[in-house]
Amino acid sequence: MAYEELAKEILDNVGGKENVNSLTHCITRLRFKLKDEEKANTEHLKKMDGVVTVMKSGGQYQVVIGNHVPDVYAQVVKEGNLGNVTDSNDDTGEKGNPFDQFIDLVSGIFQPVLGVLAATGMIKGFNALFLALGWLTNTSGTYQVLNATGDALFYFFPIFLGYTASKKLNLAPFIGMAIGGALVYPDIAGLSGGETLYTLFEGSVFASPVVLEFLGIPVILPQGGYGSTVIPIILGVLFASKVEKFMKKVIPDVVKLFLVPFLTLLVVVPLTFIVIGPVANIAANLIGAATLGIYNFSPVIAGLLIGGFWQVLVIFGLHWGLVPVAINNLSVYGFDPILALSFIASFAQTGAIIGVLLKTKETKVKTLAIPAIISGFFGVTEPAIYGISLPLRKPFIISCIGGALGGAALALIDTRGYIIGGLGVFGYTNFLNPEVAGVGNLYIIIAISLIAVVFGAVVTYLVGFGTLFGDEEVATDQGIETKNATTTEGAIVQANGESYVEKEVIESPVSGSILPLSEVKDEAFSSGAMGRGIAIEPTEGKVVSPVKGKVTALFPTGHAIGITSDEGVELLIHVGMDTVQLDGAGFTAYVENGDDVEVGQTLIEFDIESIKEAGYPVTTPVLITNADNYLDLLTTDEKLIASSDYLMTVVI
């Protein structure tokens, strides 16, 4: 079906069907009531194709879709079986190809912990900087406390990953944490590198010293123990999820509460130490050796590819495939060159947006660019990518070129990351080697990042780009007035001497005072995300048809209606803000979906006073939802308007 993938992704990013208490929809939005809104991935949802934005209001988590919301709603209900929401963890059904499953698994395990991992990495990085500058000594109490704060999460990483992996793989989370805790248990970890009982495979490349046994079976521990490792705990949790599922089937309900975790841990923990851990450790070393081998084959080519394509990987979520590789390298070698090569990409992207800010004549783009630049310097480039550079194309391509050149430059100076720390300007401390005095090549890295900013800005300015919001914004910025636009049907629309071929005149559906769309107290409308148009503060509780056409969407509560004119213009008239909550009280609809309507025909009547008394504003946006299909949209400059008066003109 057309909306199958969109529905699946929405469901995943509101925390899964197990996080959904209920789901309804209005004319433009999916309205979720979630058990825990913190589990929802709001930023990801906002960036999805097919999603306009996300809002939280009235205890609801609202995913704004637009006019196609009934189709998307039906598919979400089908995908999540939300007609009868249960606590089932059944994971059967279509999940995509193996690569998609791998990316989904990795992101689901690492994403929840990456924020804290970056924060603790920043603490560790700044502590290393203070040590390098001579502000602290490694024996001072301040250094020790900060080092513990910055190092604890990474050392005990198996415990944290035990939790996140369990949530992803449908294992009881505390069982996963217990497995991780066993791997880093101090008495066990202290045996690593200690007295050897005997050596397995002695004389071969697989020679492994044995420092303890379990029931006479040799246990091989990696040098330094399992602290900071990632692969052993993930494989251990995967195995445990299968064991737990089996135990739940065979153990009587009356003793499941304690016997399921008892037997699961009793089976999984020893096998993790005896088999899974050693095999996973070998795999980790092979992955580390392979990535470093590829890097060492040609560091410059690696820098060009990783730096150049990093932002593309982020857009498609494929960067998650490299994150565990980098963490694994830090665990095995104490450094990672892979993610380090992507560091300059955010600076090149920020520079490109500076170039856009300096060159553009669009007021909206200037408004968007300033916060995007600020967030870009702190390594958060999503507003820049999705809001400006990607839609304009050329700035995005230029930023990728800048990232590629920056990655190659970092490779030339053998840049390595020693922590998973901050982004942007907070990421400079990632490159301080805690084992070496001084700041190393940090100043060169800073210089490369500044050059990337200048490169992105200058090249973007010189190459140029198109418009983001169309000719209306450019015309407004150049001072062209539309106040005197004539509106006789079939004529040429005149605006300060400029001529446009008229497409269709839209009459006002409501009587009242005119408001700019930007003043509507609802981001979905005020941002223009739902479409371009105008808002009216009604003085009369009646909506009439502004065009001749067909009713294409009428919500049962009667608070909103969609009409497609005979010329193909799609209009949305939304009476009030969040008035869907009234469940139809105060609204009377006089048409139905599919009805043909004439200009001036009564569509809806509503009780202004009762709606206001219920606590809802009656501000009514009138939107052209397919405005991007047209050259321009000219609106009236009148402050007061009566129904069926001239409101706006859509032009080719």
N, C-alpha and C positions, 0 to 999 in steps of 0.2 A: 504494500500500500504506500501511497505518496508520503504519509507522515509517520511511517513506522520508526525510522531511525531517529527523527526528531523527538518523538514521544519517549523512546527508550532513553535518550540522553537526558531529557528533562527529568524523567523519573529517577535516574541515577544521581542526578545532581541536586535533588531535593532531599537526599538522604536515603533513597530507596523506598520501596513500597512499605517496608516495615516502619518507616518514619512518618507515614501518612495516616492521620486520623480520619480525614474526609477530604473530598474534592468536589467542587462545583465550578461553574463557569458563568461569566456574564457575556456581554457582546464582544469584549476584547481580551478578557483575562481568564487564565486558569487560577482559581482561588483555592489554595491548599490551606488546610489547618494541620500543622506539623507538630509532632511530639516534641521535637527539639530543633529550633530554627538554626542553631549553631552547626548542625550537621549538614545544612544546605550549603552548596558551593555557589554563592550568589554571584561572584565575579565571573565564574565560568559561564553561568547561565546568561548573564548580560551580554557576553561576547558571542553567543551561539547564533548561527544563521537560523532565521526563523523565529527568534526571540527579540522583541523590541527592547524591553528592559525588565527589571525586577523591582517590586515595591513591597514594603511591609506596612500594613495598615489594618487596624481593627482586629488584631489577633490573627490576621490572615497573611500568608506568604503568597503574593500575587505575581504570577509570571505573565507578562503582557505579550500576547501573540498577535493580535490584530483581528481582521475580519474572518480569518480561517480558524478561529478558536473552536468552533463546534467540531470540526473534523479532527483537530489535534486532541481535543478533550476525549473524543470517542476512542482514539487510538491509545491514549495514555491509560484510560480505564481498562482497555483490552490487554495492553502489555503488562500492567501491574495487577490485573484481576482486582481492581479497586471497587468493583461492585460489591465485594465481600472481603474487606481488608482483614487479614489475619496476621498472627505472629509467626507464620510459617517461614522457615529458612530454606524452603525448596529452591534449589538453584537450577532446575531443569529448564530447557528451552533454548532458543537460538541466542548465541552470545557473540557471534561474529567469527572471523577467521582467527587462527592461532596467534598471529602477530597482534591483532587487536586485543585479544584476550591477555597477551603478555603485557602490553602497554597499560591496559586497564588494571591488571594485577599490580604492576609496579607502582603506578600512580596512586592506587588505593592504599598501598602499604606505606609508601614514603611521604605522600603529600601531607597527611595529618601532622607529621612530626617535623617537617622541614622548617617551619617558622621558628620553632624553639631551637632546632639545630642551628639555624642561621644566627639566632640571637646569642646562644652560648658560644658559637664560633666567633662572633664579634667581640664578646668579652675576652675570650682567649687571645684574639688578635690584638686588642688594645693592651692587654697585659704584656704580650710579647713586645709591643711598641714601647711601652713604659720601661721595660727591661733594657731594650736596645738603646734608648735615649738616656739611660742611667738614672731614671727617676725612681726605680725600684731595684731591689736586689732579689735574687731567687731564694734568699733565706728569710726575707721579711714576712711578717704575718699578713700584711696586705696582699702581697704577691700570692701567698699560699691560698688565701681565701678566694681571691679572684680566679686563681688557677683551678681550684676545686669546682667553682661555679661554672667555669667555661669547659672543663674537661669531663665532668661527671656524666653528662648525658651521652657523650660519645663512647666513654668507656663502658657504661652500662647499656649501650645501644641494644643488645639482644633482648633486654627486658622490655624496652619501649616498642621495638619491632615485634616482640611477642604479642603485645596488645593489638597493634594495628594490623598485623598479619592475621590474627585470630578474627578480628572484626570482618576482614575481607574474605576469609576462607571459612567462615561460619563455624568457628571453634569457640567454646566458652573463653572469653578474653583472659580470665585469671589463670586458666590452664596454660595458655600461651605465655603469660608473664612468668609463671612458675618454671616453665621449661627454660626461658631466657635467664631467669635467676640462677637456675642450676648450672648453666653454662659459665656464668661469671662468679660462681660461689667462691669466696676468697680461699678456702682451704684447698679446693680443687685447682684454682688458678695458680696458687702458690707452688704447686707441684711441677708446673711447666718449667723445663730447664733445670729441674732438680736432679736427684740421684736416679740414674737409669738402672732399671731392673735387668733389662736385656734389650737387644735391638732386633727388630723384624727386618727382613730383607737386607741384612747387612751386606755391604759390598756392592749394592746396586743403587741406582738413582732414586729408588723408593725406600731406601734405608730409613727406618722410623724408630726412634728410641721409645721404649715403653717405661712409663714411670708409675703406673698402677694397673691393677687388674680388677675386673668385676666378675665374681664367681669363676675365677680362673681364666677369664677371657681378657686378653690384653686390650688396654685402652691407650690410644695414641692421642696425645695433646699437642696442639700447634705451639710453636715457640711463642711465649707470651700469653698463652691461653686464648680464650674465646672473647675476651673483651674487645669491643669495637667491631666485631665481625658482623656480617649481614646474611651471608648465604646459609650458614648452618641453622640459624634460628628459623629462617623462612622455610627451609626444607623440613625442619623438625615440626613446625606448626602444620605444614601441609600433610605430613604423615599423621600427626595427632588428630587432625580433623577427620581423617578416614577411620582412625581407631575409635574416636569418640562416637562417631555415627554408628559404628558396629556395636559398641557397648550399649548404646541407647536402645538398640533393637533387641538385645538378648538379656538385658538386666531387668528384673521386675520393677515396676513403677515405684513400689513402696520403698526401695533402697537406691533408686537412681541418683538421688541428690548427692550422696557421698561416694557410692561405689563407682559411678561413671568416671569422675575425676581421679579417684584412687587408682583404678585399673589403667586408665589412660596414661597417667603419669608413670605408673610402675612399668608400663611397656615402653613408652616413648623416650623417657629420659635416658635409661641405659642404652637403648638402641641409638640414640642420638650421639652419645659419647663413643660407642663402639663402632658404629657404621656411618651414620649420616654425617656427623661432624668431620671425621677424617676425609671422607669422600668430598664433602663440601669445601673443606680447606684446600684440597688438591685442585678442585675446580676454581676456587678463588685465585689461587696462585697462577693457574693457567690463563684465566681471564686477565689478570694483571699483566702477566708476561706478554700476552697477545696484544693488549692495547698499547703497552710501552714499545713492543716490537713495531707495530704500525707507526707509532709516533716517531720512533728512532729511524725508521726507513726514510722519512723525509719530514722533519718537523715543520718546515715552511709550508709544504702542501697540506699537512694536517691543519695548520693554522688558517690557511686560506679556506679550507672546506668547513671547518668547525665555526670559525668566525663569520664566514659568509652565509652559511645556511642555518645558523643558530636560531635566528628569529623565525625562519620558516618552520623549523622543528617545533618551536614553541607554539606557533599558530595551530599546528596539527596535533599537538600533544606528544610528539615523538621524542622530545627531549628527555622524557621520563626514562627512555631506554639507556641514556648515558648517566643519569644521576646515580643509580646503584653502582655503576662501573667506577665512577669517581670515588664514591664512598668506600668501595672495595679497595681501590688503589691506596687510599689514605690508611686503611687498616693494614694492608700487606706491606706497603713501602714507606708509609709516613708522608707521602706527597702524591699529588696528582697533576699531570700536565693537561688533561683532557678538558675539564671545565674551565681551566685557567685561560685557554685559548678563546673562549667565548666572551671574556670579560669586556672587551672593547665594543661589542655590538651595541650595548645600551647607550654608550656615549656617542657612537655614530648616529644612532636613531635620534637621540636628543638634539644633536647638531642639525640633522635634517629638518626637524621641527622648528628650530631657530630660523633656518633659511626660509621656511614657509611663513613664519610670523613676519619676517622682514619684507617678504615679497608680496604676500596676498593682499588683495583689496576687499576680501570678504570679511565683514565684521564678525560673523559667527565663528569663522575659522580663527581669527585673532583671539577671540574669547576662549576657544577651546585650546589653543596652542599654549597659552601661558601656564595653566595648571599642568598640562602634559609635559612641558619642559621641566617644571619643578619636580614632578614625580619621576621624570626620566633621569635626572641627576642622582636620584636615590635608587636607581635600578629598576623602577616600576615603569615599564614602557607600554603596557597594554593600552592606556588612554591614547598614547601617541600612535601606536600601530593601528588599532581598530577605529579610532576616531578621526585620524587625519592621514597618515602616510600610506596606509594600505589602500584606502579608497582613492587617493590621488595617484597611486602607483609609482610614479617617478621618485618621490622622496623615499619610498620604501626600498626601491631598487638601489638608490644611492646609499642608503644606510647599510644595506647588505654588502655593498662594495667596500664601504668604510670599515665594516666589521671584519671582512676578509683580509684587508690590508693590515688592520690592527692585529688580527690573529697571527698573521705571518710575522709581523714585527715582534710580537711576544715570543714566538717560537725562536726567532733569531737570537734572543737573549736568554734562551732556555728558562722561560718563566714556569714556575711551579706553584701550585696552591698547596698550602699546608693545613688548611682548615676549610670546612664548609661554613662560610661566614656570611657577612652582609653583601648587599648588592650596590652597584653604583659607587658613589664616593665612600660608602661604608665598607666596600670590598677591598680597599687598598691593603688593609692589614691581613687579608688572606694570604698574601705573598711573603710574609715575614717568617723566616725559618727559625723556630724556637731554639734550635740546636746551634745556631751560629750567631755570633755577636754582630751588632750593626743592623742596618736596614737593607742590606743587599742591593738589588736593582730596583728598589721601590720608586726612587725618583725618576728613573727611566720609564717605568710603567705609568706613572702619573703624567709624564710628558707625552707618552703615546696616546693616552686617553684624551688629553687636551687637544692634541693634533687631530684626533678623530672627530671631536666636536667641531673644530674649525673646518675640517674637510667636508663634513656633512652639511654645514651651514652654507659655505661658499659655493659648493657644487650645486646644491639644491637651488640656491638663488640664481646662479648663472644658467642652469639648464631649464629652470622653470617647471610649471605644472599647470594643470587645468583648474577648473573651479569645483568646489565640493558641494555647494548648495545651489548652484545655478546662477543664472543671470539676474534674478531678483535681488540677491544680496549684493552683487557687484553694482547694480544700478543704484540701490539705496546708498551704498558707500560713496558713490560718485555724485550724490545729491540729486538724482533724477526724481522728480515728483510724479505721483500717479493720481493726484487729487482730481484733476480735470478730465480723467478718462471718460470718454463717451461710451455708452453701453447699448446703442441701438443694435438689435439683432441683425447679423449679416453684414454689419459695417466694419470699418477698420477702427481698432482702438487706438486713440491718440494719447500720448503721454509726453508732454514737453517736446513735441516735435518728433518723437520716436513713433514709428508705426508698427503695429503688431497685427497679424491676422487673427481675428477673433475665433475662439473655439466654442465657448459657451458662457452665457451669463447666468449667475447663480443669484437667486433672490433670497431675502432673509426668511428663515423659517420661524423666527420668533421676534416679538416686539421687545425692545429694551435698550440698554446702553451698551455700547461697543467697548470691548476690552482687548488689548493685545494678548495673543496666546501665551506669551511669556509670563503674564500675570496670573494665570490659572494656577491654583494651589494643588496641583497634581503633576508630578514630574513627567508622567507618561504623556501628558498633553503639552505642558509648558516647554518641554525640551524639543518639541516638534517631532518626536520619535514616531508618533502615531499618524502624522501627516501635517501638512501646512493648512493654514486657515485663519480663523478668527474666533473670538469668544463673545458671548452675549450674556449680560445680566438681565434676565427676563423681568418684565413688568406685567406680563399677561401669561396665564398658564395654558398656552396653546401652541402646538407645533404644526406648521403647515408645510407642504412639500415645496422645496425651493426650485425644483426642476420637474420636467416631465420624464417619467422613467418607471422603474420597477423596484418594489421593496425586496431587497436581497437579504436583509437580516433584521429581525425584530425579536428582541428578547422577551420572554413571557412576562417579565415584570413591567414592561412598557417604558422603561427609563431610557432606552436608547434604540436608535433605528438606523439601518444602513440602506441607502438608495443608490442604484446605478442609473444614471441618466441615459436617455436614448442615444446620446453621443459618446457614452462610455465613461463619463466622469463618475468616480466612486466617492460618495459622500457619507460621512458619519455624523449624526447629530446625537449628542450625549447630554441628557438633561441632568444637571447636578453632578456632584462629586460623591462617589461611593454610594449612590442612591439605590444600587442593587440590593443593599442591606434592608431596604424597606419592604422587599418581597412583593412589590406591586402596589402597596398602599399609597394612595394619592395619585395614581396614574390610571388613565383609561385610554386604550388603544382603539383606533377606529379602522385599522387596516390589518392585514395579515401578510406573512411571508408570501412572495410571489404575486402580490397584487400590483396591477398597473395603477399609477397615480398621475394626476395632472398638477400643474403649477397652482399653488394656493389651496390645494385640497387638504382638509384637516387630517392629520395623522395621529396625534396624541394630544390629550388634555391632561394637565397636572395641577395639583393644588399647591401653590407656592407657599402659603402660610403653614400648612400642615407639614410640608417637607422641612421648612426652616425650623419649626417647633421640634421636630424630631432630631435636630442638630446637624442637618446636612445642607451645605450651600447649594444653590440652584444654578450657579454659573454653568452656561451651556456652550461647550465648544462645538463649532461647525467646521469640520475638517474635510479636505480633499485627500483621501488616503492614497491615491495613485498620482499625486502631484508630480512625482519624478518623471512621469511620462510626458509632461508638457513643458513648454519653454518658460512660462511665467505664470504668476498668479497675482492679479491686481485686485486690491481690496478697497472698500470705501473708506473715506476719511471722515465720515459723519460720526458724531459722538452718540447720537440717539437715532434709533431706527424702528420702523414699524414692519410687521410681517408683510412679506411680498415686496418690500422696498429693495432697491439694488444693494447687493452685499459684496459680490466679487465676480471677477471674470477670469476664466481659465483660457490661456492663449497658447497657440502652437509656437 
